């Protein structure tokens, strides 16, 4: 047990990050023909489902650092897929809204996402993929694994 800390295979964080990168790259190849990466598709899809959202709320829902979200939304804004406007109550806050072009791109990319989803589930098995999603949801929402304020 004394050498466990030197064993990268025993690191939960490393294992999760490697798996996340691997799966992101896998989904990216299906979304690339639509001009999106997996993270960008997630942003557009969330805005499509939820409507206009603040940057802070979207970052929280995607379990993403606000700065990282900011870097990911810039190309989406440049391409006219989302619009950013000041909040009504607090002008310092920013509201994100999916544009018509963004909704069209999201609908088009849905085909690629479905292909990735189907191939992923075929490789792992549907039940295993469902179990994995449930486990990752449990990890992402576990209050005992939090960042200190």
N, C-alpha and C positions, 0 to 999 in steps of 0.2 A: 504493500500500500504506500510505502514511503516514496516510491518512484512514480506513482500514478500521475502526479502533476506534470511530469516530463513526457507523458505519453499523449500525443495529440489525439489518438483514437479514443481516449477517454474524455475528451472535451466536448461537452454538449453544445457549446456555442459554435465551435468549429464545425461539428457535424451538421448543425442546422444551417449555418451559412453556406457550406459547400453544397448541401442539398438545394437550398434556395437559389444559389447561382446556377446550378445545373438545370433546375426546372425552369428558371427564368430564361435561360439561353434556349431551351427547348421550345418554349412558347414564343420567344422572339422570332424564331425562324418561320413560324406560321403567320405571325403578324407583320413581318417585314414587307411582304408584298402590298400591304395596306398602308405602309409608311408609318407604322407604330411599333413601339417596344411594349413589352408586357406591362410595365409600370404606367406608361402613357394610356394604354388601353384601359387599365384599371381606373384611372382618373376619369376618363371619358365615360366609361360604363357607370361609375358611381354617380356622376353628374346627370347622366341620362335617367337613372333610377330615382334619384333624390331631388333633382332640380337644383336651383341656385343654392350654393353653400358658401360659408366663409372658409378662408384658407385654413384657419385653426381647426374648424370642425372637420373638414375633409382630411387634414393631416391626422387628426385623432382617429377617425374612422378607418383610415388606411394603415394605422399604426406606423406612421412615418414622421420623421423629424420635419418641422416646418421649413427649415432651410433646404432640405432635400426635395421636398414638395415644390418649393420655389424654383429650383433648378429644373425640375421636370415639367413645370407648367409653362416656362418661357417659350420653348419651341412650339407648344400647342397654341399659345397666344399668337406667336409670330405667323403661324400658318392659318390663323383665323378660326381655329377649332373651338377655342374658348374665349370668353371676354372677361376682363377683370375690371371691376368698378368699386368705388368706395362704398362702404356700408352707409345705410341711411341714418342710423342712430349715432354710430361712432365712425366718423369719416376716415379715421386711421385704419380701421379694419377693411379688409378687401373681400369682395364677393366674387365668386367664380360662377360663370354661367356657360353652359354648352351652347354653342352657336348652331345654326342650321347646318353649316358645313361640318361641324363637329359631330352632330347627330348622324349625318350621312356617313361620315368616315367610321363612326362607331358601328353603325349597322353593317357596313361593308366588312369591317374587321371581325364581326361576330362569326362569320363563316370560318375564318382562320382560327379563331379561338375555339370554336366547336371541333374543328379538326384536331387541334392540339389536345383538347380535353379527351376526345375519343381515343386518340392514340396513346395518351398517358394512361387512361383507364384500361385499355387493352393490354398494355405492357405490365401494369401492376395488378390488374384484376379490379373489377368494379368495387367489390367489398373492401379490398385493401385500400383503394383510393378513398372510399368513404370514411374508413377508419382513420386514415392519415389526416384527412381534412378535419375530422372531429378532434383528433389529438392536437393538431396545430392550433385549432380554435381554442382549445383548453389552455394551451401554453400562452397564446396571445392575450387571453383574458384573465389569466391567473393573477390575482391581486398580491400574492406573495412574491411574485417575480416582477418588481416594478423598479422604475428609475426614481432615485431620491430627488426630491424637488430642490 
